Amino acid sequence: MGVSTDRVSGTVEIDRSIFGIDESRRPGEPERPFWTDLPVDAGPVQVSHGTVLVRSEAQAHDVEVTLEMGAELSKPMGAEFELLGEWPYHSGSGDLVVCTIDGPEFSFAVPADSRFVLRVFRSGGASAAARFDELMGHQYPITGLEAYHFLFVPRA
């Protein structure tokens, strides 16, 4: 299910203000939460073993999402991006899927059974709710409110 690149981007159709990253489960792997099992109201990003939940400030809209693996960003991001935080991330199968409530959007691969520092960047988040309210009923689909960038930094 994964891809053989260190960077992939795609458009994600956010519904109900959330999307996530999850990993394919391997046979015999211990049970762990899915991205939809993580707490929605505990902050903009929640990370658990092999899964991430992201809560947007706006409801239904399309966002650009980039996932990348490396020691640093492959190219500079604009000043509009802010670092939401960094979290320890432990992969299982390594076959990641960016998901919405409606299902998978696109996939990405990281090494299986590896440890990372996951850095999550966002642009447009602070004003997304107000801009969503302005566009609701005037534009469909609503795009350009936010963008997200996930950097998986391998740990030694």
Backbone bond lengths (Angstrom), bond angles and torsions (degrees), N, CA, C in turn:
res aa  C-N    CA-C-N  psi(-1)  N-CA   C-N-CA  omega(-1)  CA-C   N-CA-C  phi
1 M - - - 1.448 - - 1.522 110.74 -
2 G 1.336 119.05 -24.43 1.456 120.85 -177.76 1.518 112.51 -76.47
3 V 1.294 116.11 173.77 1.448 122.28 178.08 1.517 108.78 -117.32
4 S 1.335 117.01 164.40 1.453 119.48 -172.83 1.526 112.70 -103.10
5 T 1.293 118.15 34.64 1.453 121.72 178.39 1.523 109.53 -120.30
6 D 1.339 116.11 160.51 1.458 120.11 178.77 1.520 111.94 -91.97
7 R 1.351 116.25 0.84 1.464 120.38 -179.64 1.525 108.47 -153.11
8 V 1.320 115.51 135.70 1.461 120.83 176.37 1.525 108.41 -146.29
9 S 1.334 116.34 144.39 1.465 121.44 177.64 1.513 109.13 -130.74
10 G 1.311 115.12 154.57 1.452 120.75 176.57 1.507 110.95 -165.18
11 T 1.321 114.41 166.86 1.460 120.61 176.64 1.515 108.84 -92.26
12 V 1.320 115.95 133.94 1.464 122.58 179.99 1.513 107.98 -118.04
13 E 1.330 115.79 130.61 1.466 121.64 178.39 1.526 108.72 -92.49
14 I 1.326 116.06 94.91 1.461 121.30 -179.24 1.525 109.54 -71.22
15 D 1.316 116.24 134.90 1.457 122.67 173.90 1.522 106.89 -129.10
16 R 1.309 117.19 139.65 1.463 123.40 -179.73 1.521 111.95 57.59
17 S 1.316 116.69 31.11 1.468 124.20 173.12 1.516 115.60 69.41
18 I 1.332 119.62 10.86 1.468 118.84 -177.96 1.526 112.37 -132.76
19 F 1.329 114.16 152.75 1.460 122.59 165.53 1.519 106.51 -151.43
20 G 1.312 116.84 172.15 1.454 117.93 -177.10 1.509 113.41 -154.99
21 I 1.310 113.38 176.75 1.458 122.88 173.21 1.519 105.99 -123.39
22 D 1.308 115.92 133.03 1.450 120.63 177.96 1.518 108.37 -135.95
23 E 1.324 116.91 165.49 1.460 121.82 178.48 1.514 109.92 -119.38
24 S 1.323 115.16 147.22 1.461 120.51 173.04 1.520 108.40 -60.54
25 R 1.315 116.36 139.15 1.454 121.21 177.21 1.516 108.96 -89.36
26 R 1.347 116.99 141.32 1.458 122.42 177.03 1.516 109.44 -94.54
27 P 1.329 117.43 150.95 1.469 119.76 176.22 1.528 110.53 -56.90
28 G 1.321 116.17 134.64 1.453 121.63 178.33 1.521 114.97 82.15
29 E 1.316 117.55 -3.02 1.458 121.17 179.25 1.532 109.61 -70.53
30 P 1.336 118.60 139.41 1.469 119.48 177.40 1.531 110.96 -59.45
31 E 1.313 115.77 150.35 1.464 120.18 179.07 1.523 110.08 -64.51
32 R 1.319 114.75 143.77 1.459 121.88 175.76 1.518 107.28 -149.14
33 P 1.325 117.59 161.40 1.463 119.30 -176.20 1.525 112.24 -68.31
34 F 1.326 115.03 150.67 1.454 122.00 169.66 1.524 107.23 -85.35
35 W 1.325 117.40 166.37 1.472 120.71 -177.92 1.513 111.26 -58.96
36 T 1.325 117.53 -32.70 1.469 121.21 -179.57 1.519 112.79 -74.29
37 D 1.338 117.91 -10.49 1.463 121.96 178.61 1.529 112.79 -86.80
38 L 1.329 117.43 -13.32 1.462 120.57 -177.73 1.528 110.10 -76.02
39 P 1.330 118.24 152.73 1.467 120.96 -176.76 1.529 112.46 -68.09
40 V 1.320 116.29 128.77 1.462 122.60 -177.18 1.525 111.40 -77.69
41 D 1.306 117.72 -35.47 1.462 121.31 -172.52 1.526 114.05 -94.04
42 A 1.317 118.55 16.18 1.455 120.78 -175.95 1.529 113.00 -98.71
43 G 1.315 118.13 13.95 1.461 121.77 -179.63 1.507 110.53 129.42
44 P 1.334 117.38 173.70 1.458 119.76 -175.13 1.525 114.48 -70.98
45 V 1.350 118.24 -23.04 1.460 121.51 -179.45 1.527 108.90 -137.44
46 Q 1.327 115.17 132.09 1.464 121.83 173.91 1.519 107.22 -124.73
47 V 1.346 116.85 134.23 1.454 121.29 -177.03 1.520 108.71 -127.23
48 S 1.326 115.50 135.96 1.455 122.10 174.26 1.526 107.02 -137.36
49 H 1.309 117.79 -177.03 1.465 122.47 -179.51 1.530 110.20 -58.04
50 G 1.324 116.76 109.66 1.455 121.51 175.57 1.513 115.92 70.35
51 T 1.320 117.79 18.91 1.462 119.57 -177.90 1.532 111.45 -154.41
52 V 1.335 114.67 148.80 1.465 122.03 -179.10 1.522 108.57 -140.67
53 L 1.323 117.68 137.72 1.458 122.84 172.83 1.521 107.63 -117.82
54 V 1.337 115.90 134.39 1.459 121.49 178.02 1.522 108.40 -120.51
55 R 1.344 115.23 130.36 1.463 120.88 177.54 1.519 108.16 -109.83
56 S 1.323 114.54 119.00 1.453 121.61 178.24 1.516 109.77 -83.46
57 E 1.320 116.38 162.29 1.460 121.90 175.45 1.525 111.63 -85.89
58 A 1.335 117.28 -7.87 1.464 121.93 179.58 1.524 109.18 -120.20
59 Q 1.307 116.77 165.59 1.464 120.74 -175.73 1.528 111.20 -87.73
60 A 1.310 118.78 -112.46 1.463 122.61 -174.72 1.530 110.49 -82.64
61 H 1.333 116.14 112.89 1.461 120.95 177.55 1.528 109.38 -162.74
62 D 1.319 116.28 163.67 1.455 122.07 179.57 1.527 109.69 -97.41
63 V 1.322 116.47 134.51 1.461 121.44 178.38 1.522 110.11 -129.23
64 E 1.315 114.77 154.01 1.461 121.21 173.39 1.527 107.27 -89.54
65 V 1.343 115.84 128.99 1.455 122.04 -179.59 1.521 108.15 -123.99
66 T 1.331 115.97 131.17 1.460 121.84 177.03 1.518 108.75 -121.62
67 L 1.324 116.12 134.09 1.458 122.85 172.42 1.515 107.27 -117.71
68 E 1.332 114.93 136.40 1.452 118.57 -179.20 1.518 109.20 -148.43
69 M 1.332 115.07 150.06 1.454 121.06 178.18 1.522 107.75 -120.80
70 G 1.329 116.52 132.01 1.454 121.19 177.88 1.509 110.87 165.85
71 A 1.309 115.65 171.57 1.462 120.97 -179.45 1.519 111.57 -71.63
72 E 1.341 116.37 -24.96 1.460 121.15 177.72 1.516 108.78 -152.51
73 L 1.305 116.63 172.63 1.457 121.32 179.56 1.522 110.33 -62.58
74 S 1.332 116.80 140.45 1.462 120.44 -178.63 1.521 112.08 -73.45
75 K 1.326 116.91 -26.64 1.461 120.77 173.81 1.517 108.17 -148.92
76 P 1.316 117.07 152.34 1.467 119.73 -176.38 1.529 112.24 -63.85
77 M 1.320 115.27 145.28 1.459 120.95 173.50 1.523 107.22 -97.41
78 G 1.313 115.56 158.77 1.456 119.73 178.16 1.518 112.27 -67.94
79 A 1.312 114.99 164.49 1.462 121.68 -179.92 1.524 112.08 -63.93
80 E 1.332 117.68 -17.62 1.456 120.56 -179.74 1.530 112.61 -71.29
81 F 1.340 118.23 -14.58 1.466 120.62 179.09 1.521 109.84 -82.54
82 E 1.323 115.29 137.80 1.459 121.89 174.82 1.523 108.65 -119.53
83 L 1.315 116.07 146.40 1.457 121.34 175.52 1.524 108.15 -79.68
84 L 1.334 116.87 116.63 1.464 120.50 177.77 1.521 111.46 -77.18
85 G 1.323 116.55 -24.95 1.457 120.72 178.95 1.508 111.16 152.74
86 E 1.314 114.51 179.86 1.462 120.60 175.48 1.514 108.69 -138.20
87 W 1.333 114.57 144.38 1.453 122.07 -173.38 1.517 109.37 -139.05
88 P 1.342 117.18 150.41 1.460 118.80 170.56 1.529 108.75 -68.40
89 Y 1.316 116.74 137.79 1.468 122.11 179.15 1.516 107.87 -131.91
90 H 1.332 116.24 128.37 1.460 122.59 178.79 1.515 107.72 -116.19
91 S 1.329 116.01 120.04 1.470 118.94 -179.80 1.520 110.19 -82.65
92 G 1.307 114.37 153.68 1.461 122.66 171.56 1.515 107.62 -102.17
93 S 1.331 117.05 -98.46 1.462 122.19 179.37 1.527 111.91 -69.05
94 G 1.331 117.00 -26.83 1.454 120.97 -176.50 1.516 114.15 86.49
95 D 1.333 117.40 -6.59 1.466 122.65 178.45 1.519 109.07 -89.99
96 L 1.333 116.52 92.05 1.455 122.62 -176.34 1.523 110.87 -87.04
97 V 1.322 114.96 146.18 1.453 121.93 175.65 1.521 107.99 -133.01
98 V 1.334 116.46 126.90 1.461 120.86 172.06 1.517 106.38 -79.77
99 C 1.342 116.54 126.09 1.462 121.78 -171.54 1.521 111.98 -125.59
100 T 1.323 114.78 153.92 1.452 122.80 166.36 1.523 106.72 -122.43
101 I 1.306 116.33 178.79 1.457 119.87 178.21 1.524 110.81 -58.27
102 D 1.340 116.79 -29.98 1.463 121.14 -179.15 1.520 113.60 -81.58
103 G 1.329 118.51 -9.62 1.460 120.05 177.50 1.511 113.15 131.67
104 P 1.344 116.29 -167.73 1.463 121.13 -176.36 1.525 112.58 -68.52
105 E 1.330 115.26 146.00 1.459 121.88 178.02 1.531 110.42 -109.33
106 F 1.341 117.76 -53.29 1.461 121.80 175.29 1.520 108.89 -159.45
107 S 1.342 116.40 167.27 1.464 120.19 -173.78 1.527 111.91 -119.41
108 F 1.332 114.00 166.84 1.453 122.94 -178.47 1.525 106.67 -156.98
109 A 1.314 117.97 149.58 1.464 120.63 -179.52 1.524 110.99 -120.41
110 V 1.320 115.14 138.10 1.460 123.24 169.13 1.526 106.33 -126.06
111 P 1.322 119.32 162.47 1.468 119.90 178.09 1.530 111.46 -59.34
112 A 1.319 115.48 138.19 1.469 121.56 179.04 1.522 110.58 -67.31
113 D 1.315 115.24 151.85 1.467 123.16 175.25 1.526 112.47 49.22
114 S 1.315 115.37 46.55 1.461 121.61 -178.22 1.515 110.50 -122.78
115 R 1.317 114.73 161.99 1.463 121.10 179.22 1.524 109.32 -113.13
116 F 1.332 113.88 141.75 1.452 121.76 -177.70 1.518 109.79 -138.12
117 V 1.306 116.04 163.79 1.454 122.60 160.28 1.520 103.85 -103.20
118 L 1.319 116.78 122.31 1.454 121.75 179.32 1.517 108.86 -98.26
119 R 1.333 116.16 118.50 1.463 122.02 176.09 1.516 107.82 -106.20
120 V 1.329 115.85 129.54 1.462 121.10 -178.38 1.526 108.86 -117.46
121 F 1.325 114.89 124.55 1.466 123.19 179.45 1.527 108.71 -113.85
122 R 1.329 116.00 148.79 1.464 120.60 178.84 1.520 109.30 -142.30
123 S 1.321 115.87 141.83 1.456 120.12 169.90 1.521 108.06 -116.18
124 G 1.321 116.13 147.63 1.460 121.73 175.21 1.505 116.69 78.73
125 G 1.300 118.97 1.40 1.456 121.20 -173.51 1.511 115.35 -65.83
126 A 1.324 117.18 -38.83 1.464 120.50 -175.49 1.521 112.69 -64.69
127 S 1.321 117.59 -31.96 1.467 120.54 -177.73 1.522 113.25 -108.41
128 A 1.327 118.21 5.59 1.470 121.32 -174.46 1.526 112.96 -60.95
129 A 1.316 118.15 -41.86 1.470 120.26 -177.46 1.524 111.28 -64.66
130 A 1.321 117.57 -44.71 1.470 120.62 -179.78 1.522 111.02 -66.13
131 R 1.342 116.91 -41.47 1.460 119.47 179.30 1.522 111.31 -68.61
132 F 1.331 117.35 -34.21 1.466 121.20 175.35 1.524 109.90 -60.59
133 D 1.337 116.94 -47.80 1.466 121.08 -179.89 1.528 111.43 -59.78
134 E 1.327 117.17 -38.23 1.470 121.09 178.92 1.524 112.10 -66.43
135 L 1.334 117.42 -37.46 1.460 121.71 -175.28 1.524 113.96 -87.33
136 M 1.329 117.14 -21.29 1.467 121.17 -177.79 1.524 109.95 -56.52
137 G 1.316 115.42 125.32 1.457 121.43 179.81 1.521 113.90 86.05
138 H 1.349 117.67 -7.09 1.458 121.41 -179.43 1.527 112.73 -115.89
139 Q 1.335 116.74 -20.62 1.463 120.55 -178.08 1.514 108.92 -141.36
140 Y 1.347 116.17 136.99 1.460 120.66 173.51 1.516 108.40 -147.40
141 P 1.298 119.12 130.94 1.465 125.22 -7.24 1.525 110.65 -74.40
142 I 1.306 114.88 158.02 1.461 120.38 176.40 1.531 106.99 -82.37
143 T 1.334 116.17 123.34 1.459 121.78 -177.98 1.524 109.70 -132.82
144 G 1.317 115.65 165.27 1.457 121.45 172.33 1.512 116.73 79.51
145 L 1.326 117.66 7.19 1.465 119.05 179.61 1.528 112.00 -74.22
146 E 1.330 116.08 -38.86 1.460 121.14 -174.09 1.529 109.76 -145.03
147 A 1.317 115.64 162.36 1.459 123.60 167.99 1.527 106.73 -143.22
148 Y 1.315 116.56 147.51 1.465 122.21 -179.49 1.518 109.69 -126.37
149 H 1.329 116.12 144.82 1.456 122.79 177.68 1.524 108.16 -134.75
150 F 1.322 116.99 123.44 1.467 123.44 179.76 1.528 107.83 -110.30
151 L 1.320 117.34 122.69 1.447 122.48 178.17 1.520 108.76 -113.96
152 F 1.336 116.52 117.13 1.461 123.19 177.61 1.531 107.46 -95.87
153 V 1.327 116.39 106.44 1.461 122.13 -178.32 1.532 108.17 -97.85
154 P 1.348 118.06 114.44 1.466 119.94 -179.55 1.533 111.53 -60.32
155 R 1.334 114.56 139.89 1.476 120.68 176.36 1.511 108.62 -104.40
156 A 1.303 115.78 143.66 1.471 120.85 179.87 1.511 111.12 -76.40
